[in-house]
Amino acid sequence: MEYVDGFLIAVPKKKVAQYKKIAKLASKIWREYGALDYRECLADDVPYGKRTSFPRAVKQKTGETVIFAYIVYKSRKQRDAINKKVMKDPRLAKMMTPGAMPFDTKRMIWGGFKTIVA
């Protein structure tokens, strides 16, 4: 069954274009190394909930929006092998320098998930 890495971040609205440029490169890199799918999704209908919500999860501030992203792999084993290669890719290294990301990485939420329904 497929394996998925999921991500949730808050991005300043004025930096969405900058983020999209980085995301397009990341998508290319992950797919080159074998990821089955790579998606970056901009919040459209994401209300601020009374108890829980995507904006609350990332501590969204005024002027920010939420990005939900995911990468699909054949298996966790494949994901681990792909991510190992990706992290050594020099194109990604440029993006990973301190301050290079156009969002607060401390509020990023991520995790790996086993697919149970496809």
Buried (B, 14 or more C-beta within 10 A) or exposed (E): EBBBBEBBBBBBEEBBEBBBEBBEBBBEBBBEBBBBEBEBEBBEEBEEEEEEBBBEBBEBEEEBBBBBBBBBBBEBEBBEBBBEBBEEBEEBEEBEEEEEBBBBEEBBEEEBEEEEEE
